[in-house]
Amino acid sequence: MSKREQLGRGSSFGSTSTRSARRNAINETINRGAGTADLTDLPVPAISDNPDNPRNHLRNLEYTVESVREVGVILPIVVGTVDAYVRSRPDRADDLNAGAQYVVIDGHRRLEAARQVGLATIPVRVDDARLSTDEKLLESAFIANYHREDMTDLEEAQALKQLVDYYGGSQTKACKRLSMSPSTLSSKLSLLKLSPELQKDLMTGVRKTEHVRNLSKLSPEAQKAKADERAEASNRRARSRQQPAPEPADFHGVKSHSEVTPGAAGQPSLAANGGGGTPETIPEPRGTGDREDQQDYSAMKKFPYHDGLAAGNLILFKMPAEERDKVLDLLLRDREKRVANAG
């Protein structure tokens, strides 16, 4: 069962309620595309330029070519089959590269850079739905692409950018369509402005997303330095958590009168212990405080799975900030998918 099926539609939507036509189109696109947009490598000569793409998009390729030469093609390009292209655009068949089996949909500059560098193959995702000339189906294809469950964070950011571009560069429309906050969208898109080196580290698992997020305004050198700093801070916290905690004082115990009375039978006097005759202070038992709803989260033994407020407070009390960001990202993405499924 997929994550989408496990999430369900929420308690506010009955099983017989009617989904919107747009929601049905998205679901149909997701289901139809399942298994056909897997990541693979294709020979570069097997991919044709897209006749619908203006050639001026391929100007000023020096930086892209240098990046591909140094680290390769990091993000896979999106292609469709020539058959699917010709079905929707029969008058453009003669404009395709001779002998090509696929046509590029997204990633024209990366494809051209791969050609100039001389790469034999290039990573791609095949998605014929993106070749549709029907506006509603095309929108559905972009949204379905974002909701794919096998993408890396960097590929997810690329999918979001494609959706924003589809809406004419409007992040507001994309946020509304995905029920996503502008700050979340901006944070996700920031990954696309990382240096090629950091993007490669992110794709290969050398770096974690939380260490490189929101660094887009820094220079490549400053990005790397900040990412290293975050990673080291995270490692220090991990090491400190692995160290055994000191034994807590017993604040709940109450000593007997004989234990604190100098000269009591069987007990040494305070003076003999270097106490200088000063009476020993008995710690007050830890109470519940003035507020009846105050909880001692440090003493909680089980996670309160069925109490969202208590669970959130426990996370705030015990979890480091960067780990909380991971939980927040996961919960936001879960909510976005459930809202999208609800139509």
C-alpha positions as CSV (number, residue, x, y, z in Angstrom):
1,M,0.0,0.0,0.0
2,S,1.4,3.4,-1.0
3,K,1.8,6.3,1.4
4,R,-1.0,8.1,-0.3
5,E,-3.4,5.2,0.4
6,Q,-2.2,4.9,4.0
7,L,-2.8,8.6,4.7
8,G,-6.4,8.3,3.5
9,R,-8.6,11.3,3.0
10,G,-9.2,12.4,6.5
11,S,-12.2,12.1,8.8
12,S,-13.9,15.2,7.4
13,F,-14.4,13.5,4.0
14,G,-16.8,10.6,3.8
15,S,-16.1,7.7,1.5
16,T,-19.0,8.7,-0.9
17,S,-18.0,12.4,-1.2
18,T,-17.3,13.7,-4.7
19,R,-13.7,14.6,-5.6
20,S,-13.0,17.5,-7.8
21,A,-12.3,16.9,-11.5
22,R,-8.9,18.4,-11.0
23,R,-8.1,16.1,-8.1
24,N,-9.2,13.1,-10.1
25,A,-7.0,14.2,-13.0
26,I,-4.0,14.4,-10.6
27,N,-4.7,10.9,-9.2
28,E,-5.1,9.5,-12.7
29,T,-1.8,11.0,-13.7
30,I,-0.1,9.7,-10.6
31,N,-1.5,6.2,-11.1
32,R,-0.8,6.2,-14.8
33,G,2.7,7.4,-14.3
34,A,3.6,4.9,-11.6
35,G,6.5,2.9,-12.7
36,T,7.1,4.9,-15.9
37,A,9.1,7.8,-14.4
38,D,11.8,5.8,-12.7
39,L,15.3,7.1,-12.7
40,T,17.5,5.6,-15.4
41,D,20.4,6.4,-17.6
42,L,20.0,6.9,-21.4
43,P,22.6,7.4,-24.2
44,V,22.9,11.1,-24.9
45,P,22.4,10.6,-28.7
46,A,19.0,8.9,-28.0
47,I,17.5,12.2,-26.8
48,S,16.3,14.8,-29.2
49,D,16.1,18.5,-28.7
50,N,12.5,19.7,-28.1
51,P,11.2,21.7,-31.1
52,D,8.9,23.6,-28.7
53,N,11.9,24.9,-26.7
54,P,13.3,28.2,-28.0
55,R,17.0,27.9,-28.8
56,N,17.8,31.1,-26.9
57,H,17.5,29.1,-23.7
58,L,20.8,27.5,-24.6
59,R,22.8,30.7,-24.5
60,N,25.5,31.4,-21.9
61,L,26.2,27.8,-21.2
62,E,29.8,28.2,-20.0
63,Y,29.0,27.8,-16.3
64,T,26.7,24.8,-16.9
65,V,29.3,23.1,-19.1
66,E,32.0,23.7,-16.5
67,S,29.8,22.3,-13.7
68,V,29.0,19.2,-15.8
69,R,32.6,18.7,-16.6
70,E,33.6,18.8,-12.9
71,V,30.8,17.0,-11.2
72,G,28.6,15.5,-13.9
73,V,24.8,15.9,-14.3
74,I,23.5,16.0,-10.8
75,L,19.7,16.4,-11.3
76,P,18.2,14.0,-13.8
77,I,16.5,15.6,-16.8
78,V,12.9,14.8,-17.8
79,V,12.2,13.2,-21.2
80,G,9.2,11.7,-23.0
81,T,9.1,9.1,-25.7
82,V,9.1,10.3,-29.3
83,D,5.9,8.3,-29.9
84,A,4.1,10.2,-27.2
85,Y,5.4,13.5,-28.5
86,V,4.3,12.8,-32.1
87,R,0.9,11.6,-31.0
88,S,0.1,15.1,-29.5
89,R,2.1,17.0,-32.2
90,P,2.0,15.1,-35.5
91,D,3.1,18.2,-37.4
92,R,6.4,18.4,-35.5
93,A,7.7,14.9,-36.2
94,D,10.2,16.1,-38.9
95,D,11.6,18.6,-36.4
96,L,13.0,15.9,-34.1
97,N,16.6,14.7,-34.2
98,A,17.0,11.8,-36.6
99,G,17.2,8.4,-34.9
100,A,16.1,9.8,-31.4
101,Q,13.9,7.7,-29.2
102,Y,13.2,10.4,-26.6
103,V,12.6,14.1,-26.5
104,V,13.8,16.4,-23.7
105,I,11.0,18.1,-21.7
106,D,13.0,19.6,-18.8
107,G,16.8,20.0,-18.7
108,H,17.7,21.3,-22.1
109,R,20.7,23.1,-20.8
110,R,22.0,20.1,-18.9
111,L,21.5,17.9,-22.0
112,E,23.4,20.4,-24.2
113,A,26.2,20.6,-21.7
114,A,26.5,16.8,-21.6
115,R,26.9,16.8,-25.3
116,Q,29.6,19.5,-25.2
117,V,31.5,17.7,-22.5
118,G,31.2,14.4,-24.3
119,L,29.2,12.3,-21.8
120,A,28.0,8.9,-23.1
121,T,24.9,8.7,-20.9
122,I,22.8,11.1,-18.8
123,P,20.4,10.4,-15.9
124,V,16.7,10.9,-16.9
125,R,13.2,10.4,-15.7
126,V,10.7,9.3,-18.5
127,D,7.3,11.0,-18.1
128,D,5.1,11.0,-21.1
129,A,2.3,12.9,-19.1
130,R,4.4,16.0,-19.3
131,L,4.0,16.0,-23.1
132,S,0.2,16.7,-22.9
133,T,-1.1,19.7,-24.7
134,D,-4.2,19.7,-22.5
135,E,-3.7,22.5,-19.9
136,K,-5.5,20.6,-17.1
137,L,-3.7,17.4,-17.7
138,L,-0.4,19.3,-17.9
139,E,-1.0,21.0,-14.6
140,S,-1.9,17.6,-13.1
141,A,1.3,16.2,-14.4
142,F,3.4,18.9,-12.7
143,I,1.6,18.5,-9.4
144,A,1.8,14.7,-9.6
145,N,5.5,15.0,-10.2
146,Y,5.9,16.9,-7.0
147,H,4.0,14.2,-5.1
148,R,6.2,11.4,-6.3
149,E,7.5,9.4,-3.3
150,D,10.9,8.3,-4.6
151,M,12.5,11.7,-5.1
152,T,15.5,13.2,-3.2
153,D,15.0,16.6,-1.6
154,L,17.0,18.2,-4.4
155,E,14.7,16.5,-7.0
156,E,11.6,17.6,-5.0
157,A,12.9,21.2,-5.1
158,Q,13.3,20.9,-8.9
159,A,9.8,19.6,-9.2
160,L,8.5,22.6,-7.2
161,K,10.4,25.0,-9.5
162,Q,8.9,23.4,-12.5
163,L,5.4,23.9,-11.0
164,V,6.2,27.6,-10.2
165,D,7.5,28.1,-13.8
166,Y,4.3,26.5,-15.1
167,Y,2.3,29.2,-13.1
168,G,4.4,31.9,-14.8
169,G,6.8,32.2,-11.9
170,S,4.1,32.8,-9.3
171,Q,5.1,31.2,-6.0
172,T,1.8,32.4,-4.6
173,K,-0.2,30.2,-7.0
174,A,2.0,27.2,-6.3
175,C,1.7,27.6,-2.6
176,K,-2.1,27.9,-2.9
177,R,-2.3,24.8,-5.1
178,L,-0.2,22.7,-2.8
179,S,-1.5,24.2,0.5
180,M,2.1,25.1,1.3
181,S,3.4,28.1,3.3
182,P,5.5,30.6,1.3
183,S,8.4,30.1,3.8
184,T,8.4,26.3,3.3
185,L,8.4,26.7,-0.5
186,S,11.2,29.3,-0.3
187,S,13.2,27.0,2.0
188,K,12.8,24.0,-0.4
189,L,13.7,26.0,-3.5
190,S,16.9,27.3,-1.8
191,L,18.5,23.9,-2.5
192,L,18.6,24.7,-6.2
193,K,20.9,27.7,-5.6
194,L,23.6,25.7,-3.8
195,S,26.9,25.3,-5.5
196,P,27.3,22.3,-7.7
197,E,29.7,20.8,-5.2
198,L,27.1,21.0,-2.4
199,Q,24.3,19.7,-4.6
200,K,26.4,16.7,-5.5
201,D,27.2,16.1,-1.8
202,L,23.4,16.3,-1.1
203,M,22.5,13.9,-3.9
204,T,25.1,11.3,-2.9
205,G,24.3,11.5,0.8
206,V,27.6,13.1,1.9
207,R,25.6,16.0,3.4
208,K,22.2,16.3,5.0
209,T,19.5,18.7,3.8
210,E,19.2,20.5,7.2
211,H,22.9,21.5,6.9
212,V,22.6,23.2,3.5
213,R,19.1,24.7,3.6
214,N,18.6,28.5,3.2
215,L,22.2,29.2,2.1
216,S,21.3,30.5,-1.3
217,K,22.3,34.1,-0.6
218,L,25.9,33.1,0.3
219,S,28.8,32.7,-2.0
220,P,29.9,29.1,-2.8
221,E,32.8,29.3,-0.4
222,A,30.6,30.7,2.4
223,Q,27.9,28.0,1.7
224,K,30.5,25.3,2.2
225,A,31.8,26.9,5.4
226,K,28.4,27.3,6.8
227,A,27.4,23.8,5.9
228,D,30.6,22.4,7.6
229,E,29.8,24.5,10.7
230,R,26.3,23.1,10.9
231,A,27.4,19.5,10.4
232,E,30.1,19.9,13.1
233,A,27.5,21.4,15.5
234,S,25.2,18.5,14.8
235,N,28.0,16.0,15.4
236,R,28.9,17.6,18.7
237,R,25.3,17.3,19.9
238,A,25.2,13.7,18.8
239,R,28.3,12.9,20.8
240,S,27.0,14.7,23.8
241,R,23.8,12.6,23.7
242,Q,25.8,9.4,23.6
243,Q,27.6,10.3,26.9
244,P,26.0,8.8,30.0
245,A,24.0,11.4,31.9
246,P,25.0,12.1,35.6
247,E,22.9,10.3,38.2
248,P,20.0,12.7,39.2
249,A,19.7,13.8,42.8
250,D,16.9,12.2,44.7
251,F,14.7,15.2,45.3
252,H,11.8,13.1,46.4
253,G,13.6,11.4,49.4
254,V,13.1,12.8,52.9
255,K,15.8,12.0,55.5
256,S,14.8,10.9,58.9
257,H,15.4,13.0,62.0
258,S,18.4,10.8,63.1
259,E,20.1,11.3,59.7
260,V,20.3,15.0,60.1
261,T,20.7,15.4,63.8
262,P,24.4,15.8,64.9
263,G,25.5,13.1,67.3
264,A,22.6,10.7,66.7
265,A,23.2,7.1,67.5
266,G,25.2,5.3,64.8
267,Q,25.7,8.5,62.9
268,P,28.8,10.8,62.8
269,S,28.3,14.4,63.7
270,L,28.4,17.1,61.1
271,A,31.5,18.5,62.8
272,A,33.3,15.2,62.2
273,N,32.4,15.4,58.5
274,G,33.8,18.9,58.1
275,G,30.4,20.4,58.2
276,G,31.5,23.1,60.6
277,G,28.3,22.7,62.7
278,T,26.2,24.1,59.9
279,P,22.8,22.3,59.7
280,E,22.4,20.2,56.5
281,T,19.8,21.5,54.0
282,I,17.0,19.2,53.2
283,P,15.9,19.6,49.6
284,E,12.3,20.3,49.1
285,P,10.4,17.6,47.3
286,R,9.6,18.5,43.7
287,G,6.0,19.5,43.4
288,T,3.7,20.0,40.6
289,G,3.8,23.8,40.9
290,D,1.0,26.3,40.9
291,R,-0.4,25.2,37.6
292,E,-2.4,22.0,37.6
293,D,-1.7,21.3,34.0
294,Q,2.1,21.6,34.3
295,Q,3.9,18.4,33.3
296,D,7.3,17.1,34.2
297,Y,8.4,16.2,30.7
298,S,11.9,15.1,31.9
299,A,10.3,12.3,33.9
300,M,7.8,11.1,31.2
301,K,8.4,7.4,30.4
302,K,6.2,6.9,27.3
303,F,5.7,9.1,24.3
304,P,2.1,10.5,24.3
305,Y,1.1,9.4,20.8
306,H,-2.6,10.2,21.4
307,D,-2.1,13.7,22.8
308,G,-0.7,16.0,20.1
309,L,-0.2,19.0,22.5
310,A,1.7,16.8,25.0
311,A,3.8,15.2,22.2
312,G,4.7,18.7,20.8
313,N,5.7,20.0,24.2
314,L,7.8,16.9,24.8
315,I,9.6,17.4,21.4
316,L,10.2,21.0,22.3
317,F,11.5,20.1,25.7
318,K,13.9,17.3,24.7
319,M,14.7,17.5,21.0
320,P,17.5,19.8,19.5
321,A,16.4,22.5,17.1
322,E,17.8,21.0,14.0
323,E,16.0,17.6,14.7
324,R,12.8,19.5,15.3
325,D,13.2,21.0,11.8
326,K,13.2,17.5,10.4
327,V,10.0,16.6,12.2
328,L,8.4,19.8,11.1
329,D,9.3,19.2,7.4
330,L,7.9,15.7,7.6
331,L,4.7,16.8,9.2
332,L,4.2,19.7,6.7
333,R,4.8,17.3,3.8
334,D,2.3,14.9,5.3
335,R,-0.3,17.6,5.6
336,E,0.3,18.9,2.1
337,K,-0.3,15.4,0.7
338,R,-3.5,14.8,2.8
339,V,-4.9,18.2,1.7
340,A,-4.1,17.4,-1.9
341,N,-5.7,14.0,-1.6
342,A,-8.8,15.6,-0.2
343,G,-9.2,17.7,-3.3
